[in-house]
Amino acid sequence: MATVPSQRDWSAGEVVTAAMLNANVRDAMNFVLARPDAMLRQTVAQSLPHATWTDIAWDVEDLDSDSGHSTTSNTSRYTAVTAGWYLVGGVVNISNSSTGVRATRLAVNGNPVLGSQVMVPPTVLNTAVPVVSRLVFLNVGDFITVEAFQSSGSAVSTTITAEAQSCFTAHWVRS
């Protein structure tokens, strides 16, 4: 868990020590330079059933500086280890179908995030459905997921190519 630095009040005439500078300047800068960030990807296609919101599983961590994701359990979740406001977003690539809509949304602890749903019409091409970039507050232990939806009448899969992989990012912004 990253320790969010707090601001120190200085007094006139106070003798500044190396320990004070380390604790109040160096450590704060180290946190800013290495704040909690995650970049997750999906490299294995995932089946999306008809008319069902489905959590997207992430099997690759390009970055997980705060150990908020596991590639072995609850792989669809990014769990906050450090409380604060996170800027989250991404994209889900869904196979082609000329019927039904494709959609994504964010959910915190299983509850949809208001205003995060994106829906696109059917297409004969593979569809990249964006995940709305949002600021979301997460307490320690809260988890965020990306959910995908499709209504083609039968299951379709996410698509995996060298150029198009579903991905998710979470960047700690402030407490």
TAJO-V692107 format. One record per backbone hydrogen bond with DSSP energy under -1.0 kcal/mol. CO is the residue of the C=O (numbers start at 1). NH is the residue of the N-H. If there is no record, write none. Layout:
co={CO & CO}
nh={NH & NH}
This chain:
co={11 & 17 & 18 & 19 & 20 & 21 & 21 & 22 & 25 & 26 & 27 & 28 & 29 & 30 & 36 & 37 & 38 & 39 & 39 & 40 & 41 & 41 & 46 & 48 & 54 & 60 & 63 & 64 & 68 & 74 & 75 & 78 & 80 & 84 & 85 & 85 & 86 & 87 & 88 & 89 & 90 & 91 & 92 & 93 & 94 & 97 & 101 & 102 & 103 & 104 & 105 & 106 & 107 & 108 & 111 & 113 & 118 & 120 & 123 & 127 & 129 & 131 & 134 & 136 & 138 & 139 & 142 & 143 & 144 & 145 & 146 & 147 & 148 & 149 & 150 & 156 & 157 & 164 & 166 & 167 & 168 & 169 & 170 & 171 & 174}
nh={14 & 21 & 22 & 23 & 24 & 25 & 26 & 27 & 29 & 30 & 31 & 32 & 33 & 34 & 172 & 65 & 170 & 62 & 63 & 168 & 59 & 60 & 158 & 156 & 148 & 41 & 39 & 67 & 79 & 77 & 58 & 144 & 141 & 138 & 173 & 174 & 136 & 171 & 134 & 169 & 131 & 167 & 129 & 159 & 127 & 123 & 151 & 120 & 149 & 118 & 147 & 113 & 145 & 111 & 108 & 116 & 104 & 102 & 97 & 94 & 92 & 90 & 88 & 86 & 84 & 142 & 80 & 109 & 78 & 107 & 56 & 105 & 54 & 103 & 51 & 48 & 95 & 161 & 42 & 91 & 40 & 89 & 38 & 87 & 85}
